[in-house]
Amino acid sequence: MAYAEARVAEILDKMETALTKQPWLCGATLSLADISVAPFIERFEANKMPGLTDWQKRPCLGLWWKKMQERESFQIAFSFNPNS
């Protein structure tokens, strides 16, 4: 588990680097790259994985995540009630 988490952290670090230069993963506009990564970040938070969701360590990724969550499409997609 630690090995897998470390590999994911490496990718998140690369995302952080990319997001220091641009607002979205592939440039100036939202792309399929952003959309496809969002569910993974949501699961990292839901499963309380602080090594992967430390937004002080990766502030640009944290801002990106906040922007993703603010999107109407994200809110609709994640509006399900897991208790129903």
Protein Blocks (a to p, Z undefined) as FASTA:
>chain_A
ZZmmmmmmmmmmmmmmmmmmbcbfnljbdcfklmmmmmmmmmmmmnopaklmcmklmmml
mmmmmmmmmpmklmmmmmccfkZZ
